[in-house]
Amino acid sequence: MAGVRSKANRRGRYQGWFINASGKQQFFLGTRKKEETRRMAERLEDEHRQVRLGYRPAPSTADRHSRRGFEETVAEYLAWGGSQGGRGGRPWSETHARNRRICLAWWKDRLSVETLADLEGVLPRVEKALRELQANGKAGKTLANHAEALHALSLWCEQRGYLAVDPLKGLASFDTTPKTRRRALSAEEITRFLGACAPHLRLLYETAFLSGLRASELRSLTLGHLDRGRCGLRLDAAWTKNRQEGFQPLPRPLVERLVASAGESDRLYVQSYEVARQRRPAPKGRLLYVPWHTAQAVYADLERAGIPQWTPQGKVDFHALRVAFINMVIEGGATVKEAQVLARHSTPDLTMNVYGRTRPERLQEHVERMADRVLSGPDYVPSMYKQAVGAETIAQLPWIQESCAQ
């Protein structure tokens, strides 16, 4: 039987109770008015009685959270990601967390959502918003990032019972093929580039060319990550893109130069931050100095070296140094598995088909070598002709006989 306590609590609110759908007594905190709390208890008991008798469906956890604030939910989602949302239960990277925060803030303004109930039936509006971004010239990867941010939040809410179903379940994927393609610098271009680059960046470029590490990974390296015994770099799961520990071998002369340059990066960071008057403190104890705008630094050094930034084969930026590393590994004769491991890719398809490049001069060299085998040699030519046209045809055509005789 529904009822209410005779006395209010210290804050002046009354506590009521009712018999729920499972037949048990359930308490709740009502209002400051006793009779109003009693009416709430009677209404709740009647609703649960109808559920028990099968007249209405049982309330879901999503119903209870339908008025939950969107901003509150996003804050909880970002906190979860910053704690354990990454691969292997690790935190998100700083870049990933920042991108998610920016995308979700954009969705809140674009869709004008205030509560989780506002996400019901939102799929058509989401698709329209993404089409507008596409019409404004945004790349497929940008569209995919925006869609993934909201989709991931919806799935997270569904798993916790905040939403009954994912409202973006039917959202189709976008073509994320890059509009621009990075090209791999040749060995001759790399030599010119290193010879003309700014002196304080040469060690950074050499490490990038000979390790394939990304700018964010190079920026995270400290002297403690340098392993002189194994001759390479220890990689932490906290800042690698695949969120896995690893080891990247390096040439021994480069390892010794990195050891000798200890402390130089701190001086460069202090100088650069003083000149730029950055508000953030300069990092300390880093193995390498990595400028904040790596692409701009590469563009300036390309101009000094007389190397075009854009060619029909693609563009060159800082990430193109990783492309050059992977292709030097492939052209050096490494097996597919070896190239995949050195590139730290999850699949060989990513190594060979996304990062792998071909050079017209090397393709021509292969064709010329095959021609040397096929079109030369006194013993080899007749057999090739015989296989191609048959012995009887050779006997009937004098010019082939003369060619075979030669």
C-alpha positions in Angstrom: 0.0 0.0 0.0 1.5 3.4 -1.0 2.3 5.8 1.7 4.5 8.6 3.0 6.5 9.1 6.2 5.0 11.3 8.8 8.0 13.6 9.1 10.1 15.3 6.5 13.9 14.9 6.3 16.3 17.6 7.3 15.9 19.4 4.0 12.1 19.4 4.4 11.3 16.8 1.8 9.0 13.8 2.5 9.9 10.2 1.7 7.3 8.0 0.1 7.0 4.3 -0.7 5.0 2.0 -3.0 4.7 -1.6 -4.0 6.7 -2.0 -7.3 6.1 -4.4 -10.2 8.1 -7.2 -8.5 5.9 -7.0 -5.3 8.5 -5.3 -3.1 8.3 -2.1 -1.2 10.3 0.7 -2.9 11.1 4.1 -1.4 11.6 7.4 -3.2 12.2 11.0 -2.2 9.3 13.2 -2.9 8.6 16.9 -2.5 8.2 19.3 0.4 4.5 18.7 0.5 3.2 15.6 2.2 0.0 15.2 0.2 1.8 15.8 -3.1 4.3 13.1 -2.2 1.4 10.7 -1.3 -0.2 11.3 -4.7 3.1 10.5 -6.3 3.4 7.3 -4.4 -0.1 6.2 -5.4 0.5 7.0 -9.0 3.8 5.1 -9.1 2.2 2.1 -7.4 -0.7 2.1 -9.9 1.8 2.2 -12.8 3.8 -0.7 -11.4 0.5 -2.7 -10.7 -0.3 -2.3 -14.5 3.1 -3.6 -15.3 2.7 -6.5 -13.0 -0.7 -7.4 -14.6 0.7 -7.0 -18.2 -1.3 -3.9 -19.1 1.8 -1.8 -19.9 5.5 -2.6 -20.6 8.1 -2.5 -17.8 10.0 0.8 -17.7 13.5 0.5 -19.1 16.7 2.2 -17.7 16.7 4.3 -20.9 13.3 5.8 -19.8 14.8 6.9 -16.5 17.7 8.6 -18.3 15.7 10.2 -21.1 15.9 13.6 -19.5 19.6 13.3 -18.7 21.5 16.3 -20.0 23.6 15.9 -23.2 26.5 17.9 -21.9 26.5 15.9 -18.6 26.6 12.7 -20.6 29.4 13.9 -22.9 31.5 15.0 -19.9 31.1 11.5 -18.4 32.0 9.9 -21.8 35.1 12.0 -22.1 36.2 11.3 -18.6 35.8 7.6 -19.3 37.9 7.9 -22.4 40.6 9.8 -20.6 40.7 7.0 -18.1 40.2 3.7 -19.9 38.7 4.3 -23.3 41.7 3.5 -25.4 43.0 0.1 -26.7 43.7 -2.3 -23.9 41.9 -0.2 -21.4 44.5 2.6 -21.7 43.5 6.3 -21.8 42.9 8.1 -25.1 45.7 10.1 -26.5 45.6 13.8 -26.0 45.0 14.4 -29.7 42.1 11.8 -29.8 40.5 13.3 -26.7 40.7 16.8 -28.2 39.2 15.7 -31.5 36.3 14.0 -29.7 35.6 17.0 -27.6 35.6 19.3 -30.6 33.3 17.0 -32.7 30.8 16.5 -29.9 30.6 20.2 -29.2 30.0 20.8 -32.9 27.1 18.2 -32.9 25.5 19.8 -29.8 25.3 23.1 -31.6 24.4 21.7 -35.0 21.6 19.4 -33.7 20.5 21.7 -30.8 20.4 18.7 -28.4 19.8 19.3 -24.7 18.9 15.9 -23.4 19.4 12.3 -24.5 15.7 12.2 -25.5 16.6 14.7 -28.3 18.7 12.0 -29.9 15.7 9.9 -30.7 15.1 9.7 -34.5 18.1 12.0 -35.1 19.6 9.9 -38.0 18.1 12.0 -40.9 19.3 15.2 -39.3 22.8 13.8 -38.8 23.0 12.7 -42.4 21.8 16.1 -43.6 24.5 17.8 -41.5 27.2 15.5 -42.9 26.0 16.2 -46.5 26.4 19.9 -45.8 30.0 19.4 -44.7 30.6 17.3 -47.8 29.1 20.1 -50.0 31.5 22.5 -48.3 34.5 20.5 -49.5 35.3 18.6 -46.3 37.4 15.5 -46.9 35.9 12.0 -46.3 38.1 11.5 -43.3 36.7 14.6 -41.7 33.1 13.4 -42.3 34.0 10.0 -40.9 35.6 11.6 -37.8 32.5 13.7 -37.1 30.2 10.7 -37.6 32.3 8.4 -35.5 32.4 10.8 -32.6 28.6 10.9 -32.3 28.2 7.2 -33.2 30.7 6.1 -30.5 28.9 8.2 -27.9 25.6 6.6 -28.8 27.0 3.1 -28.6 28.6 4.0 -25.2 25.2 5.3 -24.0 23.4 2.1 -25.2 25.9 -0.1 -23.4 25.2 1.7 -20.1 21.4 1.8 -20.6 21.2 5.5 -21.1 19.7 4.9 -24.6 17.5 2.0 -25.5 19.0 1.7 -29.0 21.8 3.4 -30.9 20.0 6.2 -32.9 22.8 6.1 -35.6 22.6 2.4 -36.2 21.8 2.8 -39.9 24.4 5.4 -40.7 26.4 4.5 -43.8 30.2 4.9 -43.9 32.0 7.5 -46.0 34.7 7.1 -48.5 37.9 8.0 -46.6 40.2 7.8 -49.6 42.6 10.8 -49.2 42.1 13.5 -51.8 45.9 14.1 -51.8 48.6 11.4 -51.8 52.0 11.6 -50.2 55.0 10.7 -52.3 58.1 9.0 -51.1 61.3 11.0 -51.5 64.1 9.3 -53.4 67.5 8.7 -51.9 69.0 11.5 -53.9 66.2 13.9 -52.7 66.7 12.8 -49.1 70.4 13.6 -49.3 69.7 17.1 -50.8 67.0 17.7 -48.2 69.2 16.8 -45.2 72.1 18.9 -46.7 69.9 22.0 -47.0 67.7 21.7 -43.9 68.0 23.9 -40.8 70.9 22.6 -38.7 68.8 22.3 -35.5 66.3 20.1 -37.3 68.6 17.7 -39.1 68.8 15.2 -36.2 65.0 15.1 -36.1 64.7 14.5 -39.8 67.3 11.8 -39.8 65.5 10.0 -37.0 62.2 10.3 -38.8 63.7 9.0 -42.1 65.4 6.0 -40.4 62.6 5.0 -37.9 59.3 6.0 -39.5 58.1 7.4 -36.2 55.3 10.0 -36.4 55.6 13.5 -35.2 53.6 12.9 -32.0 55.7 9.8 -31.3 59.0 11.7 -31.9 57.8 14.5 -29.6 57.2 12.0 -26.8 60.6 10.5 -26.8 63.0 11.0 -23.9 66.6 10.0 -23.3 65.2 7.1 -21.2 63.6 5.6 -24.4 67.0 5.3 -26.0 68.5 1.7 -25.7 72.2 1.7 -26.6 72.5 -2.0 -25.9 69.8 -3.1 -28.4 70.6 -0.1 -30.6 67.2 1.4 -30.9 64.2 3.1 -29.2 61.8 1.7 -26.7 58.2 2.7 -27.5 55.6 3.2 -24.8 52.0 2.2 -25.2 50.9 5.5 -23.7 51.8 7.5 -26.8 52.2 5.1 -29.8 49.3 5.2 -32.3 48.6 1.5 -32.0 48.7 1.8 -28.1 51.2 -1.0 -27.9 54.7 -1.2 -26.5 57.4 -1.8 -29.1 61.0 -1.4 -30.1 62.3 0.4 -33.2 65.9 -0.4 -34.3 68.1 2.4 -35.4 71.6 2.6 -37.0 74.3 2.7 -34.4 75.9 6.0 -35.6 72.5 7.7 -35.2 72.1 6.2 -31.7 75.5 7.6 -30.7 74.6 11.0 -32.1 71.3 11.0 -30.1 73.2 10.3 -26.9 75.7 13.0 -27.6 72.9 15.6 -28.2 71.3 15.0 -24.8 70.1 18.3 -23.4 70.2 20.1 -26.7 66.5 19.8 -27.3 65.6 21.5 -24.0 67.6 24.5 -25.1 65.9 24.6 -28.5 62.5 24.3 -26.9 63.1 27.2 -24.5 64.4 29.4 -27.3 61.5 28.5 -29.6 58.9 29.1 -26.9 60.5 32.4 -25.9 60.5 33.6 -29.5 56.9 32.5 -30.1 55.8 33.7 -26.7 53.8 30.5 -26.1 51.6 30.4 -23.0 52.2 26.7 -22.5 55.5 25.7 -20.7 58.3 24.4 -22.8 58.7 20.5 -22.5 61.8 19.3 -20.7 63.8 16.1 -21.0 62.8 15.4 -24.6 65.2 13.4 -26.8 64.5 15.5 -29.9 63.3 19.0 -30.7 60.0 18.7 -32.7 58.5 22.1 -33.8 54.8 22.6 -33.2 54.2 23.1 -36.9 56.2 20.3 -38.5 54.7 20.8 -41.9 55.7 24.4 -42.1 59.3 23.5 -41.2 59.4 20.8 -43.9 58.0 23.2 -46.5 60.8 25.7 -45.7 63.5 23.1 -45.9 62.1 21.7 -49.2 62.4 25.2 -50.7 66.0 25.5 -49.5 66.8 22.1 -51.1 65.0 23.0 -54.4 62.7 20.0 -54.0 59.0 20.6 -55.1 56.4 20.2 -52.4 53.9 19.0 -55.0 54.5 16.7 -58.0 52.1 14.4 -60.0 53.1 11.6 -57.6 51.9 13.5 -54.5 52.9 16.0 -51.9 55.7 16.0 -49.3 55.0 17.0 -45.6 56.4 15.6 -42.4 54.3 12.4 -42.6 55.9 11.8 -46.0 59.1 11.1 -44.1 57.4 8.0 -42.7 56.3 7.1 -46.3 59.9 7.4 -47.4 61.1 5.2 -44.6 58.6 2.4 -45.4 59.5 2.5 -49.1 63.2 2.4 -48.4 62.6 -0.7 -46.3 60.6 -2.3 -49.1 63.1 -1.3 -51.9 65.9 -2.6 -49.7 64.6 -6.2 -50.1 62.7 -6.7 -46.8 60.1 -9.4 -46.7 56.5 -8.3 -46.4 56.4 -9.3 -42.8 59.6 -7.5 -42.0 58.3 -4.3 -43.6 55.0 -4.6 -41.7 56.9 -5.0 -38.4 59.2 -2.1 -39.0 56.3 0.1 -40.0 54.4 -1.1 -36.9 51.2 -1.8 -38.9 48.5 -4.2 -37.9 48.2 -5.7 -41.4 50.5 -6.1 -44.4 47.8 -4.6 -46.6 48.3 -1.3 -44.8 52.0 -1.4 -45.4 52.0 -2.4 -49.0 48.8 -0.8 -50.4 48.5 2.4 -48.4 52.1 3.3 -47.8 53.8 1.3 -50.6 54.8 3.3 -53.7 56.2 2.5 -57.1 58.8 4.5 -59.0 58.6 4.7 -62.8 62.4 4.3 -63.1 62.4 1.1 -61.0 59.5 -0.3 -63.1 61.5 0.4 -66.2 64.5 -1.3 -64.8 62.5 -4.5 -64.1 61.2 -4.5 -67.7 64.7 -4.0 -69.1 66.1 -6.8 -67.1 63.3 -9.1 -68.3 64.0 -8.0 -71.9 67.7 -8.9 -71.4 66.6 -12.4 -70.5 64.0 -12.9 -73.1 65.4 -11.1 -76.2 69.1 -12.1 -75.9 71.2 -15.2 -75.9 71.7 -17.6 -78.9 70.3 -20.6 -77.1 67.4 -19.0 -75.5 65.8 -17.1 -78.5 64.9 -20.2 -80.7 63.2 -21.9 -77.8 61.2 -18.8 -77.1 60.1 -18.6 -80.8 59.2 -22.2 -80.9 57.1 -21.9 -77.8 55.4 -18.8 -79.2 54.7 -19.9 -82.8 55.5 -23.6 -83.1 58.2 -25.5 -84.9 56.2 -25.9 -88.1 55.7 -22.2 -88.5 59.4 -21.5 -88.0 60.2 -24.0 -90.9 57.8 -22.1 -93.2 59.1 -18.6 -92.4 62.7 -17.9 -93.6 63.1 -14.7 -91.7 62.5 -16.5 -88.4 65.0 -19.1 -89.4 67.6 -16.4 -90.1 66.9 -14.8 -86.7 67.3 -18.1 -85.0 70.5 -18.8 -86.9 71.9 -15.5 -85.7 
